Amino acid sequence: MELQKRSLHMETPRLHASKQVVLEDNVIIPDTNKDADKLLLDRGKITIEEVSSFEDAVTVKGKLHFKALYLTEGNRSLRWRAASHLKKSCRWRDFVQASMYM
């Protein structure tokens, strides 16, 4: 029987933080489009562009990309109404103080 020695390196995170952020903004439908009557579908995707860490905090910057499909205002007695779509992006930045989660 032989004794085998192996090096073991282990990293243990010292703190964990999570935060839920509400991104809210007004979106104006361009004058070239008819006004929205009913929202049919919406989707969004977050892109993180930059993360800066400090001793006890983190700053995160990114962009929210979203799409919306909606029915336009029109004659409700018609069986078929036109649908329009909208694509927009908005920038956001958040600051997480990690010490409050210790």
C-alpha positions as CSV (number, residue, x, y, z in Angstrom):
1,M,0.0,0.0,0.0
2,E,1.4,3.4,-1.1
3,L,0.6,6.8,0.4
4,Q,-0.4,9.2,-2.4
5,K,-0.3,12.9,-1.8
6,R,-2.3,15.4,-3.9
7,S,-2.6,19.1,-3.7
8,L,-6.1,20.3,-3.2
9,H,-7.1,23.9,-3.8
10,M,-10.6,25.0,-2.8
11,E,-12.2,28.4,-3.1
12,T,-15.1,29.2,-0.7
13,P,-17.2,32.3,-1.4
14,R,-17.2,34.5,1.7
15,L,-20.4,36.3,1.0
16,H,-23.4,35.9,-1.2
17,A,-25.8,38.7,-2.3
18,S,-28.8,38.7,-4.5
19,K,-31.2,41.5,-5.3
20,Q,-34.4,41.9,-7.3
21,V,-34.7,45.1,-9.3
22,V,-37.8,46.6,-10.9
23,L,-37.0,48.4,-14.2
24,E,-39.7,50.8,-15.0
25,D,-39.9,53.2,-17.9
26,N,-42.5,54.9,-20.1
27,V,-42.5,53.8,-23.7
28,I,-44.0,56.2,-26.3
29,I,-45.4,54.6,-29.4
30,P,-44.2,56.6,-32.4
31,D,-46.7,58.9,-34.1
32,T,-46.3,56.8,-37.3
33,N,-48.0,53.9,-35.5
34,K,-51.6,53.7,-34.3
35,D,-52.2,53.8,-30.5
36,A,-52.2,50.5,-28.6
37,D,-55.5,49.0,-27.6
38,K,-54.5,45.7,-26.1
39,L,-51.2,44.1,-25.3
40,L,-50.9,40.6,-26.8
41,L,-47.3,39.5,-26.0
42,D,-44.2,40.9,-24.4
43,R,-40.7,39.6,-24.0
44,G,-37.6,41.0,-22.5
45,K,-33.9,40.1,-22.2
46,I,-31.2,41.6,-19.9
47,T,-27.7,42.2,-21.1
48,I,-25.0,42.8,-18.5
49,E,-22.4,45.2,-19.9
50,E,-20.2,45.9,-17.0
51,V,-19.6,44.7,-13.4
52,S,-17.4,46.7,-11.1
53,S,-16.5,45.2,-7.7
54,F,-15.3,47.0,-4.6
55,E,-14.4,45.8,-1.1
56,D,-18.1,45.4,0.0
57,A,-20.2,46.4,-3.0
58,V,-20.8,45.7,-6.6
59,T,-22.0,48.0,-9.4
60,V,-23.8,46.3,-12.3
61,K,-24.6,48.2,-15.6
62,G,-26.6,46.8,-18.4
63,K,-29.4,47.1,-20.9
64,L,-33.0,45.8,-21.1
65,H,-34.1,44.8,-24.6
66,F,-37.8,44.2,-25.0
67,K,-40.4,43.5,-27.7
68,A,-44.2,44.0,-27.5
69,L,-46.9,42.8,-29.9
70,Y,-50.2,44.7,-29.5
71,L,-53.5,45.3,-31.2
72,T,-54.1,48.8,-32.5
73,E,-57.1,51.0,-31.8
74,G,-59.7,50.6,-34.5
75,N,-63.2,49.6,-35.2
76,R,-64.0,46.9,-32.7
77,S,-66.9,45.5,-34.8
78,L,-64.4,44.2,-37.4
79,R,-63.5,40.6,-37.0
80,W,-59.8,41.2,-37.8
81,R,-57.8,44.1,-36.4
82,A,-54.3,45.1,-37.2
83,A,-51.5,44.2,-34.9
84,S,-48.3,46.2,-34.5
85,H,-45.0,45.5,-32.8
86,L,-42.5,47.6,-30.9
87,K,-38.8,47.0,-30.1
88,K,-36.9,49.2,-27.6
89,S,-34.0,49.1,-25.2
90,C,-33.3,51.0,-22.0
91,R,-30.1,51.3,-20.0
92,W,-29.9,50.5,-16.3
93,R,-27.4,50.6,-13.4
94,D,-27.7,49.1,-9.9
95,F,-25.5,49.2,-6.8
96,V,-25.5,46.2,-4.4
97,Q,-24.1,46.7,-0.9
98,A,-22.8,43.3,0.0
99,S,-22.3,43.9,3.7
100,M,-26.0,44.1,4.3
101,Y,-26.3,40.5,3.1
102,M,-23.6,39.0,5.4
